[in-house]
Amino acid sequence: MAQETILAGPRSRAEGTEEELEMTFQVALVGSDGVLLGSDRKMFTRPPSANPESMFHQFESQTKFVTNGAVICACSGNQESPRIAREILLTIDPMLPDLEWQARLDDKADIPNMLGHAQLAIARITRPDHVIWMVVGPSGYTTRIEEKRCLGANSSACFLTERFYQKKPIRSLTTLALLALE
């Protein structure tokens, strides 16, 4: 069985024009002995408003992992992503062969307005194939992550994973993920 590591680090930041805007950021790394999903704890929501012009984002700290023991999803992008992750966990058999698993994920990604701007990194804990799947909206596509990927904010921290990633044991990759999330 694949070893699996989950990290939750501090918030990432991206510089705005007048102030720093807090953004979500995740790291997905495939190691030689398992997969690693790391995430900050920042999630934004849009509260309901009678006047769309006065809409604003609220940021809050929360866990962005959803699991059922067989599959783990790291969520980013919007407040709907944890709900979508739970639906995937409830409706897709984690033991399906890779092609059928991806087809089911594609079906979820293809539902209009299902994902919005959500991004999900999904690892099947019960499958020792050391692959992470990524589901992205709103155009909806699914892809395999066979090495590394940063999700969420387009951050300068992506440089760390691009420059220093090597397919090593999870224990070695943990430091890289923590640095990227810092």
C-alpha positions in Angstrom: 0.0 0.0 0.0 1.3 3.5 -0.8 2.5 5.7 2.0 0.6 8.9 2.2 1.5 12.2 3.9 -0.8 15.2 4.5 0.6 18.6 5.3 -1.1 21.7 6.4 1.0 24.8 6.5 0.6 28.6 6.9 -1.1 30.9 4.4 0.4 31.8 1.2 0.4 35.4 -0.1 0.5 36.9 -3.5 1.2 40.6 -3.9 -1.6 42.9 -5.1 -1.4 46.4 -6.4 -2.1 48.2 -3.2 -2.1 45.5 -0.6 -1.2 41.9 -0.1 -4.0 39.6 -1.1 -4.2 36.3 0.7 -4.5 33.3 -1.7 -4.8 29.6 -1.4 -1.9 27.3 -2.3 -1.4 23.6 -2.5 1.5 21.3 -3.4 1.1 17.8 -4.9 4.2 15.6 -5.1 4.6 12.0 -6.2 7.4 10.3 -4.3 9.1 7.0 -4.9 7.2 5.4 -2.0 3.9 7.3 -2.0 2.2 10.7 -2.7 2.3 13.9 -0.7 -0.5 16.5 -0.7 0.3 19.7 1.2 -2.0 22.7 1.6 -2.3 26.0 3.4 -5.4 26.6 5.5 -6.8 29.6 3.6 -10.2 29.4 2.0 -12.3 32.3 0.6 -16.0 32.6 0.6 -18.4 35.1 -1.0 -21.2 35.9 1.4 -24.6 36.4 -0.1 -25.4 40.0 -0.9 -28.4 41.8 -2.2 -26.2 44.1 -4.2 -23.7 42.3 -6.5 -21.5 45.4 -6.8 -20.8 45.3 -3.0 -19.7 41.6 -3.2 -16.4 41.0 -1.3 -14.4 38.0 -0.5 -14.0 36.7 3.1 -11.0 34.6 4.0 -11.1 32.1 6.7 -8.8 29.4 8.0 -10.0 25.8 7.6 -8.7 22.4 6.7 -8.8 21.8 2.9 -8.6 18.0 3.0 -11.6 15.6 2.6 -11.1 11.9 3.0 -13.1 8.7 3.4 -10.1 6.4 4.2 -9.7 5.2 0.7 -9.3 8.5 -1.2 -8.1 11.9 0.0 -8.9 15.2 -1.8 -7.0 18.5 -1.2 -9.4 21.3 -2.1 -8.7 24.8 -3.4 -10.3 27.5 -5.5 -13.6 28.3 -3.9 -16.0 27.4 -1.1 -17.7 24.7 -3.2 -14.5 22.6 -3.6 -15.0 20.6 -0.3 -18.6 19.8 -1.2 -17.5 18.6 -4.6 -14.7 16.5 -3.1 -17.2 14.9 -0.7 -19.4 14.0 -3.7 -16.5 12.4 -5.5 -15.7 10.4 -2.4 -19.3 9.2 -2.1 -20.0 8.4 -5.7 -16.7 7.0 -7.3 -15.4 3.6 -6.4 -11.7 4.1 -5.4 -10.8 0.6 -6.7 -11.7 1.2 -10.3 -9.0 0.8 -12.9 -7.2 4.0 -13.9 -9.0 4.6 -17.1 -12.4 4.1 -15.6 -11.5 6.2 -12.6 -10.4 9.1 -14.8 -13.6 8.8 -16.9 -15.7 9.1 -13.7 -13.7 12.2 -12.6 -14.1 13.6 -16.2 -17.9 13.2 -15.8 -17.8 15.2 -12.6 -15.6 17.9 -14.1 -17.9 18.1 -17.2 -21.1 19.0 -15.3 -21.8 22.7 -16.0 -21.2 24.9 -12.9 -20.2 21.9 -10.9 -16.7 23.0 -10.2 -16.6 26.7 -10.8 -13.0 27.7 -10.2 -12.4 24.7 -7.9 -9.2 22.7 -8.1 -9.0 19.3 -6.5 -5.9 17.1 -6.0 -7.0 13.5 -5.4 -5.0 10.5 -4.3 -6.4 7.0 -4.0 -4.8 5.7 -0.8 -5.9 2.2 -1.5 -4.1 2.1 -4.9 -0.3 1.8 -4.7 0.1 3.4 -8.2 1.7 6.6 -6.7 -0.4 8.9 -8.9 -2.4 12.0 -8.0 -5.3 13.1 -10.0 -6.2 16.8 -10.5 -9.7 18.0 -11.4 -10.0 21.6 -12.5 -13.0 23.8 -13.3 -14.8 25.7 -14.8 -14.0 24.3 -18.3 -13.5 21.0 -16.4 -10.7 18.7 -17.1 -8.9 15.9 -15.3 -5.3 15.1 -15.5 -2.7 12.7 -13.9 0.0 14.2 -11.8 2.9 11.9 -12.1 5.6 14.1 -10.6 4.7 17.5 -9.1 2.1 20.3 -9.4 1.3 23.5 -7.5 -2.4 24.3 -7.3 -4.3 27.4 -6.3 -2.4 30.7 -6.4 0.2 31.3 -9.0 2.9 31.9 -6.5 6.7 32.3 -6.6 6.8 29.3 -4.4 6.2 27.2 -7.5 9.8 27.8 -8.3 10.9 25.7 -5.4 9.0 22.6 -6.6 10.1 23.2 -10.2 13.8 23.6 -9.2 14.2 21.1 -6.4 11.7 18.3 -7.0 13.2 14.8 -7.4 11.3 11.6 -7.2 12.5 10.7 -3.7 10.9 9.0 -0.7 8.1 11.0 0.9 10.2 11.7 4.0 12.6 13.7 1.8 9.9 15.5 -0.1 8.2 16.7 3.1 10.8 19.5 3.6 10.3 20.7 0.1 6.5 20.9 0.5 6.8 22.8 3.8 9.2 25.3 2.2 6.8 25.9 -0.7 3.9 26.3 1.7 5.8 28.7 3.9 
